[in-house]
Amino acid sequence: MKFEEAIMNIGYTDAYHSGVVQVVILRMTYMSIVNYSYLIVDHINNQAVIVDPAWDMRKVDQALKKTKTILSGILLTHSHPDHVHLARPLSRKYNCPIWMSNEEITYSGFYDQQLKGIDNTPWSVGQIQIEPLLTPGHTPGGMCYLIGNSLFTGDTLFAEGCGLCPDIKGAHSMYDSIEFLKKKIMPETLIFPGHSYGKSPGQIFSQILKNNIYLQFKNKNDFTAYRLRKGQNKLSFFDFQ
């Protein structure tokens, strides 16, 4: 059985190869909310790390079994419950570290014995080369992770929009973070967000640059006015696909 066929049989959306590593997409659901977690696989060393695991331990265990890898770390983009739900139990089960930005740890108070605060210093897990990128806005310590030609954005950037901002300061930070990503990220990079509003994970950044309205603003005041505009249907904020 081909790997792509195996992952479809256990409920994944797709898999992408990024150099020597592979991205396995796990669609996680809880009531009406859908999150995307990502297993990044190093087949050379049979290691894997996971981004923002939540809700379905069975899918994670099956993905590790199908890829014949050992979970070697947990990458958290931010501290909201739908992104950290399985971090502690997975860390205990597989005896692996949890990584979160120092700023997010201070903001949230999230704690675990295996928790390791990080800054923008890159590191490697086997062949998986991880470059953390601090992108505040949705939360003060939000982090994206650049691995090969894939960017894992959590609730900072979606294919169709960007994450909610709590106030003007947060919206200003989000604008700066988006501008930073526009300068930092290559057009051919694949974007893997924490949620989808219709487009599947793995959209190419060049298309998001063209089609995402939040990437079109020329100054932070206009961006902030639109991001915090009145009349938004807050019920639809969690109507993820």
Secondary structure, DSSP 4 states (H G I P E B T S, - for coil): --HHHHHHHTTEEEEEEETTEEEEEEEEEETTEEEEEEEEEETTTTEEEEES--S-HHHHHHHHHHHT-EEEEEE-S---HHHHTTHHHHHHHHT--EEEEHHHHHHH----TTEEEE-S--EEETTEEEEEEE--SSSTT-EEEEETTEEEEETTB-SS-B---SSHHHHHHHHHHHHHHHHHS-TT-EEEES--SSSPS-EEHHHHHHH-GGG--SSHHHHHHHHT-TT--GGGGG---
